[in-house]
């Protein structure tokens, strides 16, 4: 029996690969490091989640305070005012007086964010204006009868 020495390259043993076996490991390590750096940069550039801090009842409306400006979608639906914020917060409810009559308000979490509704026994109209104050964001909601 003869050995598999490659004297004339006529044997079935493949030639030995003289390249380093570390090259694929180096490429894989660079890819992992690149992904991790990308995730860290993405985390640093993502804005903080908006959080409802407090709701204050004022004469003729509400003041709603957030830690930063949330995206807002507001509508007047069948005489009630509904505001949807892309924010987090706890469910709350309360009551305010408008021209001596009661208006109920409520915040609750929905699948699209935080929903604030203002409802009364009569149709309402509302206007809202947001403003940055100090390091917080305030939304002023003014109500009137329809």
C-alpha positions, 0 to 999 in steps of 0.5 A, spaced: 500 500 500 502 506 498 501 513 502 497 519 499 503 523 498 502 528 492 508 526 488 504 527 481 498 530 483 494 524 481 491 521 487 484 523 490 487 527 496 485 534 495 491 539 496 492 542 503 489 549 503 495 554 505 490 560 507 489 562 514 483 559 517 482 565 521 479 570 516 472 568 516 472 569 524 475 576 523 469 578 518 464 575 522 467 579 528 467 585 524 460 584 522 458 583 530 461 589 532 458 593 526 451 591 528 452 592 536 455 599 534 449 601 529 444 599 535 448 603 540 447 609 535 440 608 534 439 607 541 442 614 542 438 618 537 431 615 538 427 620 542 425 619 549 418 616 550 413 622 551 409 620 558 403 624 561 405 627 567 399 631 570 392 633 568 390 640 571 383 643 571 383 650 569 377 655 568 374 653 561 378 647 560 384 643 561 392 643 562 395 637 560 403 636 561 408 631 558 415 630 559 416 632 551 412 633 545 408 627 543 405 626 536 397 629 537 391 627 533 385 631 535 377 630 533 371 633 535 366 627 534 359 627 535 359 633 540 365 630 544 372 632 544 377 626 543 385 627 543 390 621 541 397 622 544 403 618 542 405 617 549 404 613 555 400 615 562 396 612 567 388 612 566 385 618 570 378 621 570 375 627 573 370 633 572 370 640 570 365 646 570 364 650 563 358 655 564 356 652 571 355 645 567 359 639 568 364 636 563 367 629 564 374 628 562 378 621 562 384 618 559 385 611 558 391 607 554 389 604 547 392 600 542 395 607 539 397 611 545 393 615 550 386 617 549 383 623 552 376 624 551 372 630 554 364 629 554 358 633 556 350 632 556 351 638 550 355 638 544 362 641 545 367 645 541 374 645 543 381 648 541 388 646 543 394 649 543 401 646 545 407 650 548 414 648 550 415 651 557 421 650 561 423 642 560 416 640 559 410 640 554 404 643 556 397 642 552 392 647 553 385 645 551 379 650 551 372 648 551 366 652 549 358 650 548 356 648 540 
